[in-house]
Every structure is written in structure tokens, then in C-alpha cells.
Amino acid sequence: MSETPQDLRYSESHEWVRVESDGAVTVGITGHAQELLGDLVFVETPEPGSAASAGEACATVESVKAASDVYAPVSGEIVAVNEGLADAPELVNESPYGEGWLFRIEPSDTTELDALMDADAYAAKVASES
Amino acid sequence: MTLKTTPLHAAHQQAGARLVDFAGWEMPLHYGSQIDEHHAVRRGAGVFDVSHMQVVDVSGGQAQAFLRRLLANDVAKLRTPGRALYSCMLNADGGVVDDLIVYFRGDQGYRMVVNAATAEGDVAHMRAVAQGLDASVETRPELALLAVQGPEAVAKVAPLLPGELSTAGELRPFHAVWGERWMAARTGYTGEDGFEIMLPAEQAEAFWDGLLRAGTQPIGLGARDTLRLEAGMNLYGTDMDESTTPLVSNLGWTVAWEPADRDFIGRAALERQRAEGVPAQMVGLVLEGRGVLRGGTRIETRAGDGTVTSGSFSPTLGISIALARIPAASDEVELTAHLRGRTMPVRRVKPPFVRHGKSLLD
């Protein structure tokens, strides 16, 4: 059973979101998601400056086992991507909530954050699915 | 349904295995990272619990005649005890019922090791073919089966074998040595040196523990698949099944056509296919670019479409590789894969992709 940090918000499709002090949100995939995928071998991040729409695919994580889309938890502009993942996709496995972050969005509508789950709700969802 | 477990089930849990259902058996997928496990086999030594595979012993005065009828390869090639042979077992249409290794034990007959998923049907098929012959087909569920593979496998295994198997270290590839209850064979499914070892189930855990103490890594089914794919070896049920013949599965070399009067099951169908023209070929593919070829990926050729039968990421090469069945008339080297809504160039190569830790690509 993987950890579920209390200070993050979570989506139904297993992304996590951290609201940074400058208002941007950092997005990654959860510890549970990386466990299900197994060793990642490629990560495809969106173009900085491109637009993201909540619920739409904007990145791809590919493991030895399967390719999986990553959905934007909120709408806005992609302001940064984790360049390090191109050469070290295993960071997502090793540190899904830290060095394995995927991209940052400048949200256009912060109320979309309210639709996301808190840690307890996400942990309960994972428990009910396993 | 309750999953079957091997004698090493508790040992897997202790080693931190992520266990999955594989053909009705609860088996380790990995023990943390399947890529790390893959590298351990290429660079050091790894141990696989393959006790879910079925050991089948054949004995009796007509054991050889039975196997010469049952198998597409010819056990008459096994002239000295201890020799082993890879073969397909076919149905009357030439389709592959299973692939297996058969070991010759001299006067005591033969031993086969067949796939877990097909074991039950295999044994029923064998017994039906053996009807009326002086040949008995006996399963050996009391044996555990471990594969120890990698450049350091021989050094890790040798000190742990019972005295009766002391010559195992000198075995040549595809040779085996038998003790009273143990057997060690220089065979495997990884493209590396190593052994497959059969031993009494109650001794399996002590042997396993000894290997781990000596620095051998436990390896799950995930790495087993990427290792065999790099080695260019087919996986039954994925790269071939009852609807495909060895001739469209890159296994023509395992069909013993001579002597022409050996009437093995499926022979007539294979001869017909050969005469009419074999419609497809199995090739190796390398993806040029980022992404991973997967089973079912469509491959476009000038002679029509083909399909990836097994594809994955190659940890040794750092790129995606695959086995694919494409039209026989395709002879071009550069092909096109349709991957997740995009087209990407793939290069055709002759498997294997990796042998003894080294890339075989240009």
C-alpha cells in the first residue's frame, strides 16, 4: 500500500495536485498509479505554453507493461514540465510525489480544484478498487 | 477460484513479491523493479521459480516411438542420455498445441517440461496419442522447478547442488545431468548461460535461500518476459497457438522433416502449407523512436498488414523491440507501426536481439 500525502488533492484518474505558493499547481501521478503501471520507460510531457483542459489527456506515461494517459486535473496553461523525466522516467516510480512530478499548470479557474478529492477520500477510493 | 501456489510461495512473499494470477497460479510479477531484475540476469545471476510449469515423464518400451509421433522435432536425434531438444507439439492441422523441451534419460525414458497454461490439455493429448502404445505419461507434481540464469549462474549454483550432480558445471548447452531425485540442465529462457533445476518440492526453499544468500536475485515473470523477448524466443499463447504453425512462427528449424517416413502429428498439414506457400513470417522489429510496441500493434508493409505478437521495452537496448507476424512477401527492412494513433518507423531485424548480455543489433 503506497502513501497518500495529506497536503495534496487527487483526481479520479489517479493524478495528484499540489497548489504552490505562486498559485500554479504541480501535477504528478500517485504512488498507487505508478505501482499499478510498474517500471516506467518513457514519459511524454506537454509543451510548455500549451493549453490544458480539465479532464483531457495532456501527458503519457509508458511502462514496461502499458501506456497510460495522464489527464489535466484543472484547466489552464502549462507553465513548466519536468525535463528530467526524459532521461530518467524511473523518477516517477522512485519519487512519485517529489522528483517524479510531471508538469505545472497556471489554473484559469481555481474553483476546479474543489472538484478534486482530499487524501482520505482518495485513499478510500483506492482501497475500494483493490 | 483459489489460485494454485508453488512450494516457494512463502519465500516469494518474504522477498517482497508482487503476486499475480498467471494461468491459475499465484506467481511473482516482480519483487520491486522488473527492470532491475532484468539487468541482474544480464549482468550477474537471477533465480526464477518456474514450478508452475509441468514436468511430464515418459517411459516404456515404445517411449521413443510415441514421442516421434507426438513431436514435430525428432527425439531420435537424442543419441546419448542427458541430451535435450526443443520441439513443438502439433495438432492435426499443424497448429502448435504447446512448445516444450524434452530430455533423454536413456533406459529410463524421457522427461518433458510443458507450459503451465496448457499443461492439463497437453497431458490429455499425450495420453490420447499414447493409447495402444507401451508408453506411460506421468506428471511429476512433487518436483519444484527453478531456473538460475546469468553470467554468474554456474558459479552460484554449483556449490549448492547435491554431490550426485557435481558434473553440472561442465555440462554443455542443452545437456542435463540426473541424480536420484534432482536433475540439472544447461537450458533456459533468457539468452544467458545457466541452469534449469528440478528438485523435490520439500527441498526447494532451502535451495532458494542458499541462492539468495549467495547474491542471486529473485526474478519475476515481468523480467522473464523481457529477457525471453530480447533472446528472440517465442512465448506460447502470445506468439503462437493452435491456429499458427511452426512455419509462420519462426520455428521451421524445429521441424524434423527427415526421415520422410516419420509420421508425426501435423506433418501432412505442414507439408501442405509448405507446398501451397507459407503465407506469413515472424520477424524481429526495432522501433525507431520513443514509444513501446505492444501485442496487437498493426505493422504496415508493402505486402499488406501484419501484427506485433509480443512487444515490449528492451531494458538492455533502451528501446522498444517486438516479434511480429507479417506477410511472407514482405522483404523491406523499413516498416511502419501504427501506434496509439500515430505512425512510427520500425526496422526489421533477425532475432535474437541480445545474447549473453550483448546487443546483436548493428
HADDOCK unambig.tbl for C-alpha pairs under 7 A between the chains (distance, minus, plus):
assign (segid A and resid 39 and name CA) (segid B and resid 33 and name CA) 6.24 0.50 0.50
assign (segid A and resid 39 and name CA) (segid B and resid 34 and name CA) 6.76 0.50 0.50
assign (segid A and resid 39 and name CA) (segid B and resid 35 and name CA) 6.71 0.50 0.50
assign (segid A and resid 42 and name CA) (segid B and resid 291 and name CA) 6.86 0.50 0.50
assign (segid A and resid 64 and name CA) (segid B and resid 312 and name CA) 6.20 0.50 0.50
assign (segid A and resid 64 and name CA) (segid B and resid 313 and name CA) 5.69 0.50 0.50
